[in-house]
Amino acid sequence: MRDLDREETYLVDRRGLALELRDLVGTGPVPKETYPGPHGVLAYGEGHLAASLLGLPEWVEEGTLFLLEGGYDLGEAAAMGLLAESGRAKVVRVGFREGVAAYIPPSPLSPYRYLRFLLLALGQEEALREVEAKLLEERRRLTPEIPLEENPAKFLAYTLLERLPLFYAPSFRPLEGGAQTLLARIGKSLSLTPPHAALEFFLTGLEARHEQGDPLAAVLLGGGEAASLAKEILESRVDTVVEVPPPEGSRLAQTMALWYRLAWTAYYLALLYGVDPSDQEVLERLRDLT
Amino acid sequence: MRDLDREETYLVDRRGLALELRDLVGTGPVPKETYPGPHGVLAYGEGHLAASLLGLPEWVEEGTLFLLEGGYDLGEAAAMGLLAESGRAKVVRVGFREGVAAYIPPSPLSPYRYLRFLLLALGQEEALREVEAKLLEERRRLTPEIPLEENPAKFLAYTLLERLPLFYAPSFRPLEGGAQTLLARIGKSLSLTPPHAALEFFLTGLEARHEQGDPLAAVLLGGGEAASLAKEILESRVDTVVEVPPPEGSRLAQTMALWYRLAWTAYYLALLYGVDPSDQEVLERLRDLT
């Protein structure tokens, strides 16, 4: 098994994703003007998590409508954009497409940058400061020079290795898809998320599995009553249950701190699988195609 | 391997879920009064899919707010109900809790009943008629007496047996969770759904899987450009790709026809795994607890 505390393990990180991860806080474009309210947001791809976190409406009659174009859209977003431009609201396009008002290059770490741009555009500097303080606090124990025994991301990566992770985040369900995306895009590996009625799924969906597949590792993101119930249900049904308690703070700061820890976990998982944690060229072709 | 065209295979269906599946159309409560608009809906558990399909707002200032209480809620729904009752809108509770205006008993097939109740309550009889016509049309080739070679649900069940299904429904993403729920609750088995950026997930998430787990079976629900792209990406990455084209009709009718076929598929899958397709007692305990 590869050793995350040895330098040669990091040779597969050919394009230096570790640096982007480490220096993430404070990166990305800042708004150059004031955007009148009310605010709405339509988002896809890398902008999706930020939009879910802020819970803005998808349509406003006046004010500003942000279009976060952070992924392929197969024409739908273009249609939404046209629709948006037919209204009275100012349309502000953000993302990696041509002609955007603020450019955010494609990256598995861009969800943070979309959130940062939005918070600044909405004048929520205080909320952003709290998020960034949490991320910097997390970073102190997540980087490669922190050894395994003091590094929760390294530890979680070893736990997930050769297992099929099952993510459950009862206090903010969209984080599950965020985790699944990080594990795929950085860790190049498969993971599982439950449907809306998650506890029922845990009770019933693991019955006929016949011990034939990868052992499952349930990862409970955040605490609360639902997480405790899930733990109780899952303990006898999966190979291992990992609890990842959130730090203190607002829901926004907690969620982003968990997301950041999962980004590091996905990074270490890629190294353990011996694959480059950066984006593959195929993603660029997909973007051109869509 | 068990044979779906032999009677003894059906002995594990101890509580007769096949009858409930066959006679589903037309069951469930009907509204007893007219509910003034505008209409909103707050839904959890078995009511969730119906609410997503109709796309009603989650809050209305006046008119009627339907509370679909079709699952556990850990206090959140009660809070929502209180909040709802603090407004001027009439609150109509539907589900299996005490004191509801319309009672729908717990069942994996209840998503149809919530939808039917809502369509009737909204005066959308025409849309309901189209859904029910499609379901009856589907039924003609899905019931146990239809032999394998003419029965697409039996066929799909054999394809999914001993594989890990991966559902993708680009034209209506909430159907993926609906499919995952049916496979768990009826088929007692595990399946997978992609995150928001599904095509990227397909391109990256299957890289480091090491051929060690269950072989994956991708199930593409409905057609369109995204499904074609997904097929192209997945063909070289999973064990098998199954396309389930939708019947002609409205998005609502198409989605419910696919859902109904998946319910039969989950039923046959349970039989192939030799487990009872009906609800387990543990679900009742979960409901009492939450």
Chai-1 contact restraints between the chains, C-beta under 6 A:
chainA,res_idxA,chainB,res_idxB,connection_type,confidence,min_distance_angstrom,max_distance_angstrom,comment,restraint_id
A,G45,B,A197,contact,1.0,0.0,6.0,A-B,restraint_1
A,H48,B,H196,contact,1.0,0.0,6.0,A-B,restraint_2
A,G71,B,A197,contact,1.0,0.0,6.0,A-B,restraint_3
A,L74,B,E225,contact,1.0,0.0,6.0,A-B,restraint_4
A,L74,B,A226,contact,1.0,0.0,6.0,A-B,restraint_5
A,G177,B,P195,contact,1.0,0.0,6.0,A-B,restraint_6
A,G177,B,H196,contact,1.0,0.0,6.0,A-B,restraint_7
A,Q180,B,P195,contact,1.0,0.0,6.0,A-B,restraint_8
A,T181,B,P195,contact,1.0,0.0,6.0,A-B,restraint_9
A,A184,B,F201,contact,1.0,0.0,6.0,A-B,restraint_10
A,A184,B,T204,contact,1.0,0.0,6.0,A-B,restraint_11
A,A184,B,G205,contact,1.0,0.0,6.0,A-B,restraint_12
A,R185,B,T204,contact,1.0,0.0,6.0,A-B,restraint_13
A,K188,B,T204,contact,1.0,0.0,6.0,A-B,restraint_14
A,K188,B,E207,contact,1.0,0.0,6.0,A-B,restraint_15
A,K188,B,A208,contact,1.0,0.0,6.0,A-B,restraint_16
A,S189,B,A208,contact,1.0,0.0,6.0,A-B,restraint_17
A,L190,B,G205,contact,1.0,0.0,6.0,A-B,restraint_18
A,L190,B,R209,contact,1.0,0.0,6.0,A-B,restraint_19
A,L192,B,L192,contact,1.0,0.0,6.0,A-B,restraint_20
A,P195,B,G177,contact,1.0,0.0,6.0,A-B,restraint_21
A,P195,B,Q180,contact,1.0,0.0,6.0,A-B,restraint_22
A,P195,B,T181,contact,1.0,0.0,6.0,A-B,restraint_23
A,H196,B,H48,contact,1.0,0.0,6.0,A-B,restraint_24
A,H196,B,G177,contact,1.0,0.0,6.0,A-B,restraint_25
A,A197,B,G45,contact,1.0,0.0,6.0,A-B,restraint_26
A,A197,B,G71,contact,1.0,0.0,6.0,A-B,restraint_27
A,L199,B,L286,contact,1.0,0.0,6.0,A-B,restraint_28
A,F201,B,A184,contact,1.0,0.0,6.0,A-B,restraint_29
A,L203,B,V282,contact,1.0,0.0,6.0,A-B,restraint_30
A,T204,B,A184,contact,1.0,0.0,6.0,A-B,restraint_31
A,T204,B,R185,contact,1.0,0.0,6.0,A-B,restraint_32
A,T204,B,K188,contact,1.0,0.0,6.0,A-B,restraint_33
A,G205,B,A184,contact,1.0,0.0,6.0,A-B,restraint_34
A,G205,B,L190,contact,1.0,0.0,6.0,A-B,restraint_35
A,E207,B,K188,contact,1.0,0.0,6.0,A-B,restraint_36
A,A208,B,K188,contact,1.0,0.0,6.0,A-B,restraint_37
A,A208,B,S189,contact,1.0,0.0,6.0,A-B,restraint_38
A,A208,B,Y273,contact,1.0,0.0,6.0,A-B,restraint_39
A,A208,B,V275,contact,1.0,0.0,6.0,A-B,restraint_40
A,R209,B,L190,contact,1.0,0.0,6.0,A-B,restraint_41
A,G213,B,G213,contact,1.0,0.0,6.0,A-B,restraint_42
A,G213,B,D214,contact,1.0,0.0,6.0,A-B,restraint_43
A,D214,B,G213,contact,1.0,0.0,6.0,A-B,restraint_44
A,E225,B,L74,contact,1.0,0.0,6.0,A-B,restraint_45
A,A226,B,L74,contact,1.0,0.0,6.0,A-B,restraint_46
A,Y273,B,A208,contact,1.0,0.0,6.0,A-B,restraint_47
A,V275,B,A208,contact,1.0,0.0,6.0,A-B,restraint_48
A,V282,B,L203,contact,1.0,0.0,6.0,A-B,restraint_49
A,L286,B,L199,contact,1.0,0.0,6.0,A-B,restraint_50
